[in-house]
């Protein structure tokens, strides 16, 4: 018979007598006793009196399967009780809390909880990133009962290879793996996953980093975009204006410029908090951009005609939208802008231009014009100079490559 006693805590099987199901089956529970108190826990197993009496001797397949299930449940409880006693934290509430943790270590459940929390905090971009990461996990490992403990160093290496085979870049893989790591960190923090199962770190699995090509446009190319006019598609001008406003407004991303309101304008300056860091930085630091004549002209052409303080500068969002609807609208505008800028790129026969190009172009044009890196860092909204230096590193690689060609330009 399964039985356990330690430091005044006992754990035993209990065959229910009060409630009898069909076929004379009675539920088997686990009973934990401590200081004359008892707590009963369901096991999901029911047996007749006869089968329960022969639980450890009967050769019937159904009884053997029931015994194995009970043994697994019993030793899970024993492990929890041992751990709580070792930490001097034993209580019935803590048993239930730990059972809840142990029951919810499925990768699907962990990602579902994380995504739900992010959405509750209106972090829909991050929620989308975690959703994509989970989909790639399912693509690689189709087990419905995939547990966090199954994510080992070997599992992660095979996952990385699979992602490379399906043409994901190291940058993209790094994003997905960091999401997996974050979920495991939260499970360890809540004490539902033992740190011994953690597969990340030096000597284990290290998150890959890829250097994405940050294509910054030279000033003469930006001038051509400024001057470009489409004779066939009137929508191109509107989305080109949004792109140019992003470039001129310190390379602000679209999530920020579409949320700008007229009250963000103060004389010749426009200030705002970066949406990307507002939930991660304790110190809230405003980004301040000079409102140029070109920016004022764009607002006049494509901005909201009713310039009340609480009105959005650009007429895409409104105060009646839910946070999720706002996120979807921003993504839609980004998609449409990228489409129109791609048409301009093809028409001008220049490398593909996206909304992201505006930010990198702003930074590199200033750097190549001799602007102080501290000013560039502040205008981008970076928390420190090191972030800005890393951000600009790839521009220097492009510059070195270009200059190296002069060495053999014998002409």
C-alpha positions as CSV (number, residue, x, y, z in Angstrom):
1,X,0.0,0.0,0.0
2,X,1.2,3.5,-0.8
3,X,1.9,5.3,2.4
4,X,4.3,8.1,3.5
5,X,5.0,9.9,6.7
6,X,7.5,12.7,7.4
7,X,7.8,15.4,10.1
8,X,4.2,15.0,11.2
9,X,2.8,14.9,7.6
10,X,1.2,11.7,6.3
11,X,0.1,10.8,2.8
12,X,-2.2,7.8,2.1
13,X,-4.7,6.5,-0.4
14,X,-8.4,6.8,0.6
15,X,-11.2,4.7,-1.0
16,X,-14.4,6.8,-1.1
17,X,-17.4,5.1,0.6
18,X,-20.1,7.7,0.5
19,X,-20.5,8.2,-3.3
20,X,-20.7,5.1,-5.5
21,X,-20.7,5.5,-9.3
22,X,-22.1,3.1,-11.8
23,X,-20.7,-0.4,-11.9
24,X,-20.0,0.0,-8.1
25,X,-16.9,2.1,-8.8
26,X,-15.7,4.3,-6.0
27,X,-13.3,7.2,-6.3
28,X,-9.8,6.9,-4.9
29,X,-8.4,10.0,-3.3
30,X,-5.2,11.0,-1.6
31,X,-5.5,12.2,1.9
32,X,-2.9,14.4,3.5
33,X,-2.9,14.7,7.3
34,X,-1.2,17.4,9.3
35,X,-1.8,18.5,12.9
36,X,-5.1,16.6,13.1
37,X,-6.4,18.2,9.9
38,X,-7.1,16.3,6.7
39,X,-7.2,17.4,3.1
40,X,-8.5,15.1,0.3
41,X,-7.3,15.4,-3.3
42,X,-8.8,13.7,-6.4
43,X,-6.7,11.3,-8.3
44,X,-9.0,10.7,-11.2
45,X,-9.0,6.9,-10.5
46,X,-12.1,4.9,-9.5
47,X,-12.1,1.2,-8.6
48,X,-14.5,-1.4,-7.1
49,X,-14.0,-2.7,-3.6
50,X,-12.7,-5.9,-5.0
51,X,-10.1,-4.4,-7.3
52,X,-9.0,-1.9,-4.7
53,X,-8.3,-4.7,-2.3
54,X,-6.1,-6.4,-4.9
55,X,-4.6,-3.1,-6.2
56,X,-1.0,-4.4,-5.8
57,X,-1.5,-8.0,-6.7
58,X,-4.2,-8.1,-9.4
59,X,-3.0,-8.9,-13.0
60,X,-5.9,-7.3,-14.8
61,X,-4.8,-4.7,-17.3
62,X,-7.2,-2.1,-16.1
63,X,-6.1,-2.5,-12.4
64,X,-2.4,-2.4,-13.4
65,X,-3.0,0.9,-15.3
66,X,-4.9,2.3,-12.4
67,X,-2.1,1.4,-10.0
68,X,0.5,3.0,-12.2
69,X,-1.6,6.2,-12.4
70,X,-2.0,6.3,-8.7
71,X,1.8,5.7,-8.1
72,X,2.6,8.6,-10.4
73,X,0.1,10.9,-8.6
74,X,1.3,9.7,-5.2
75,X,5.0,10.4,-5.9
76,X,4.2,13.8,-7.3
77,X,2.5,14.7,-4.1
78,X,5.4,13.2,-2.1
79,X,7.9,15.3,-4.1
80,X,5.8,18.5,-3.4
81,X,5.5,17.7,0.3
82,X,9.2,16.9,0.6
83,X,10.2,20.2,-1.1
84,X,7.8,22.3,1.1
85,X,9.0,20.6,4.3
86,X,12.6,21.3,3.3
87,X,11.8,25.0,2.9
88,X,9.8,25.0,6.1
89,X,6.8,26.2,4.0
90,X,4.4,23.2,4.4
91,X,0.7,24.1,4.4
92,X,-2.4,22.8,2.6
93,X,-2.6,26.1,0.7
94,X,1.0,25.7,-0.5
95,X,0.3,22.1,-1.7
96,X,-2.6,23.4,-3.8
97,X,-0.5,26.3,-5.1
98,X,2.3,23.9,-6.1
99,X,-0.2,21.5,-7.7
100,X,-1.5,24.4,-9.8
101,X,2.0,25.2,-10.9
102,X,2.9,21.5,-11.7
103,X,-0.3,21.0,-13.6
104,X,0.3,24.0,-15.8
105,X,3.8,23.4,-17.1
106,X,2.6,22.5,-20.6
107,X,4.2,24.8,-23.1
108,X,0.9,25.7,-24.6
109,X,-0.5,26.8,-21.2
110,X,2.5,28.8,-20.3
111,X,2.4,30.7,-23.6
112,X,-1.3,31.2,-23.4
113,X,-0.9,32.8,-20.0
114,X,1.9,35.0,-21.1
115,X,0.0,36.1,-24.2
116,X,-3.1,36.8,-22.2
117,X,-1.1,38.9,-19.7
118,X,0.5,40.9,-22.4
119,X,-2.8,41.7,-24.0
120,X,-4.3,42.7,-20.6
121,X,-1.4,45.2,-20.5
122,X,-2.1,46.4,-24.0
123,X,1.2,45.0,-25.2
124,X,-0.2,43.6,-28.4
125,X,3.0,43.7,-30.4
126,X,4.8,41.6,-27.8
127,X,1.7,39.3,-27.6
128,X,2.0,38.8,-31.3
129,X,5.7,38.0,-31.0
130,X,5.0,35.3,-28.4
131,X,2.2,33.9,-30.5
132,X,4.5,33.5,-33.5
133,X,7.1,31.9,-31.3
134,X,4.6,29.3,-30.0
135,X,3.5,28.6,-33.6
136,X,7.1,27.8,-34.6
137,X,7.4,25.5,-31.5
138,X,4.3,23.6,-32.8
139,X,5.8,23.5,-36.2
140,X,9.0,21.9,-34.8
141,X,7.5,19.7,-32.0
142,X,3.8,18.6,-32.5
143,X,3.4,16.9,-29.1
144,X,0.2,18.1,-27.4
145,X,1.6,17.4,-24.0
146,X,4.9,19.2,-24.6
147,X,6.2,20.3,-21.2
148,X,8.7,23.0,-20.3
149,X,10.9,20.2,-19.0
150,X,11.1,18.8,-22.6
151,X,12.9,22.0,-23.7
152,X,16.5,20.9,-23.2
153,X,19.8,22.1,-24.7
154,X,19.5,19.4,-27.4
155,X,15.9,20.3,-28.1
156,X,16.9,24.0,-28.6
157,X,19.7,23.1,-30.9
158,X,17.4,21.0,-33.1
159,X,14.8,23.7,-33.0
160,X,17.4,26.3,-34.2
161,X,18.4,24.0,-37.1
162,X,14.8,23.5,-38.1
163,X,14.2,27.2,-38.1
164,X,17.3,27.8,-40.3
165,X,16.0,25.1,-42.7
166,X,12.8,27.0,-43.1
167,X,14.7,30.2,-44.0
168,X,14.4,32.0,-40.7
169,X,17.3,34.4,-40.0
170,X,19.4,34.2,-36.8
171,X,17.8,37.5,-35.8
172,X,14.3,36.0,-36.0
173,X,15.3,32.8,-34.3
174,X,16.9,34.9,-31.5
175,X,13.6,36.7,-30.9
176,X,11.6,33.4,-30.7
177,X,14.2,31.8,-28.4
178,X,14.3,34.8,-26.1
179,X,10.5,34.4,-25.8
180,X,10.9,30.7,-24.8
181,X,13.6,31.7,-22.3
182,X,11.3,34.4,-20.8
183,X,8.5,31.9,-20.3
184,X,10.9,29.5,-18.6
185,X,12.3,32.3,-16.4
186,X,8.8,33.1,-15.2
187,X,8.1,29.4,-14.4
188,X,11.3,29.3,-12.3
189,X,10.5,32.6,-10.6
190,X,7.1,31.1,-9.6
191,X,8.9,28.0,-8.4
192,X,6.8,25.8,-10.7
193,X,10.0,24.8,-12.6
194,X,13.2,23.7,-10.9
195,X,16.2,25.7,-12.0
196,X,18.0,22.4,-12.8
197,X,15.8,22.2,-15.9
198,X,17.0,25.6,-17.2
199,X,18.8,25.0,-20.6
200,X,20.1,28.5,-21.2
201,X,23.5,30.1,-20.4
202,X,27.2,29.7,-20.9
203,X,28.1,26.1,-21.5
204,X,24.5,25.3,-22.3
205,X,22.4,26.8,-25.1
206,X,23.2,30.4,-26.0
207,X,20.7,32.5,-27.8
208,X,21.9,33.2,-31.4
209,X,22.3,36.8,-32.4
210,X,22.2,37.9,-36.0
211,X,23.3,41.2,-37.4
212,X,20.4,42.4,-39.4
213,X,21.4,44.6,-42.3
214,X,20.3,48.1,-41.4
215,X,20.0,49.7,-44.7
216,X,20.2,53.5,-44.3
217,X,19.6,55.7,-47.3
218,X,22.1,58.3,-48.3
219,X,20.9,61.9,-48.4
220,X,20.7,62.1,-52.2
221,X,18.4,59.1,-52.3
222,X,16.1,60.6,-49.6
223,X,16.0,63.8,-51.7
224,X,14.7,61.7,-54.7
225,X,12.0,60.3,-52.4
226,X,11.0,63.8,-51.3
227,X,10.7,64.9,-54.9
228,X,8.9,61.7,-56.2
229,X,5.4,62.2,-57.5
230,X,3.1,59.5,-58.8
231,X,0.9,60.3,-61.7
232,X,-1.2,57.2,-61.4
233,X,-1.7,56.5,-57.7
234,X,-2.8,59.4,-55.5
235,X,-2.5,57.3,-52.3
236,X,1.3,57.1,-52.7
237,X,1.7,60.8,-51.7
238,X,-0.2,60.3,-48.5
239,X,1.8,57.3,-47.3
240,X,5.1,58.9,-48.5
241,X,4.3,61.8,-46.3
242,X,4.0,59.5,-43.3
243,X,7.3,58.0,-44.1
244,X,9.0,61.4,-44.5
245,X,7.4,62.6,-41.2
246,X,8.9,59.5,-39.5
247,X,12.3,60.3,-40.9
248,X,12.2,64.0,-39.9
249,X,10.7,63.2,-36.4
250,X,13.9,61.7,-35.1
251,X,13.2,58.5,-37.0
252,X,10.2,57.8,-34.7
253,X,8.5,54.5,-35.5
254,X,4.9,54.4,-36.7
255,X,3.5,53.2,-33.5
256,X,4.7,56.5,-32.0
257,X,3.9,59.0,-34.8
258,X,0.3,57.6,-35.3
259,X,-0.3,58.2,-31.6
260,X,0.9,61.8,-31.6
261,X,-1.7,64.3,-30.6
262,X,-1.7,68.1,-31.2
263,X,-1.0,68.6,-27.5
264,X,2.4,66.9,-28.1
265,X,3.4,70.0,-30.1
266,X,4.9,72.9,-28.0
267,X,5.9,75.8,-30.2
268,X,8.7,74.5,-32.5
269,X,9.1,71.2,-30.8
270,X,7.2,67.9,-30.6
271,X,7.7,65.6,-27.7
272,X,6.5,62.1,-26.9
273,X,7.3,58.9,-24.9
274,X,8.5,55.9,-27.0
275,X,5.8,53.2,-26.9
276,X,8.5,50.5,-27.1
277,X,10.1,51.4,-23.8
278,X,7.2,52.9,-21.8
279,X,6.5,49.5,-20.2
280,X,10.1,48.5,-19.6
281,X,11.8,51.6,-18.4
282,X,11.3,53.0,-14.8
283,X,12.5,56.4,-15.8
284,X,10.2,57.9,-18.4
285,X,12.2,60.1,-20.8
286,X,10.6,62.1,-23.5
287,X,11.9,62.2,-27.1
288,X,12.0,65.8,-28.4
289,X,12.1,66.6,-32.1
290,X,12.3,69.9,-33.8
291,X,9.2,70.7,-35.8
292,X,10.6,71.6,-39.2
293,X,8.8,73.5,-42.0
294,X,8.6,70.2,-43.9
295,X,6.9,68.5,-41.0
296,X,4.4,71.4,-40.7
297,X,3.7,71.1,-44.4
298,X,3.0,67.3,-44.1
299,X,0.6,67.9,-41.2
300,X,-1.2,70.5,-43.2
301,X,-1.4,68.2,-46.2
302,X,-2.3,64.9,-44.6
303,X,-2.9,65.6,-41.0
304,X,-6.2,66.0,-39.1
305,X,-7.9,69.2,-40.1
306,X,-9.4,69.7,-36.6
307,X,-6.4,70.6,-34.5
308,X,-7.7,70.2,-31.0
309,X,-5.2,69.3,-28.3
310,X,-6.7,65.8,-27.8
311,X,-7.0,65.0,-31.5
312,X,-4.5,62.8,-33.2
313,X,-2.2,64.6,-35.6
314,X,-2.8,62.0,-38.3
315,X,-6.4,60.8,-38.8
316,X,-6.1,57.1,-38.4
317,X,-6.7,56.5,-34.7
318,X,-9.5,57.9,-32.6
319,X,-10.2,58.1,-28.9
320,X,-13.1,55.6,-29.2
321,X,-10.9,52.7,-30.3
322,X,-10.0,49.9,-27.9
323,X,-6.2,49.3,-27.4
324,X,-6.4,46.2,-29.5
325,X,-8.2,48.0,-32.3
326,X,-5.6,50.7,-32.2
327,X,-2.8,48.1,-32.5
328,X,-4.5,46.6,-35.5
329,X,-4.9,50.0,-37.2
330,X,-1.3,50.9,-36.7
331,X,-0.2,47.6,-38.2
332,X,-2.5,48.2,-41.2
333,X,-1.1,51.6,-41.8
334,X,2.5,50.2,-41.6
335,X,1.5,47.6,-44.1
336,X,0.0,50.1,-46.5
337,X,3.0,52.5,-46.1
338,X,5.5,49.7,-46.8
339,X,3.5,48.7,-49.9
340,X,3.6,52.3,-51.3
341,X,7.3,52.8,-50.4
342,X,8.1,49.6,-52.2
343,X,6.4,51.0,-55.3
344,X,8.5,54.1,-55.0
345,X,11.6,52.0,-54.5
346,X,10.9,50.2,-57.8
347,X,10.1,53.4,-59.6
348,X,13.3,55.0,-58.5
349,X,15.3,51.8,-58.9
350,X,16.7,52.0,-55.3
351,X,16.9,49.3,-52.6
352,X,13.6,48.4,-50.9
353,X,12.5,51.0,-48.5
354,X,10.3,50.2,-45.5
355,X,9.0,52.2,-42.4
356,X,12.1,50.8,-40.5
357,X,14.4,52.4,-43.1
358,X,13.3,55.9,-42.0
359,X,14.8,55.4,-38.5
360,X,18.1,54.1,-39.6
361,X,18.4,56.7,-42.3
362,X,17.8,59.5,-39.7
363,X,20.6,58.1,-37.5
364,X,23.1,57.5,-40.2
365,X,22.6,60.8,-42.0
366,X,23.2,62.7,-38.8
367,X,26.3,60.5,-38.0
368,X,27.8,61.0,-41.5
369,X,27.1,64.7,-41.2
370,X,29.3,64.9,-38.1
371,X,26.5,65.0,-35.4
372,X,27.5,64.2,-31.8
373,X,26.7,60.6,-30.9
374,X,25.3,61.8,-27.6
375,X,22.8,63.9,-29.5
376,X,21.9,61.0,-31.8
377,X,21.4,58.8,-28.8
378,X,19.1,61.2,-27.0
379,X,17.1,61.9,-30.1
380,X,16.5,58.2,-30.8
381,X,15.3,57.7,-27.2
382,X,18.1,55.3,-26.3
383,X,18.8,54.7,-22.7
384,X,22.6,54.8,-23.1
385,X,25.4,55.5,-25.6
386,X,26.3,51.9,-25.8
387,X,22.9,51.1,-27.3
388,X,23.4,53.8,-29.9
389,X,27.0,52.6,-30.7
390,X,25.7,49.1,-31.3
391,X,22.9,50.5,-33.4
392,X,25.2,52.4,-35.6
393,X,27.9,49.6,-35.9
394,X,26.5,48.1,-39.1
395,X,26.5,51.5,-40.7
396,X,30.3,51.6,-40.1
397,X,30.6,48.2,-41.7
398,X,29.0,49.5,-44.8
399,X,31.2,52.6,-44.8
400,X,34.4,50.5,-44.4
401,X,33.3,48.3,-47.3
402,X,32.7,51.3,-49.5
403,X,36.1,52.9,-48.6
404,X,38.0,49.7,-49.0
405,X,37.0,49.6,-52.7
406,X,38.9,52.9,-53.2
407,X,42.1,51.1,-52.4
408,X,42.0,49.2,-55.7
409,X,40.1,51.8,-57.8
410,X,43.0,52.2,-60.2
411,X,40.8,53.5,-63.0
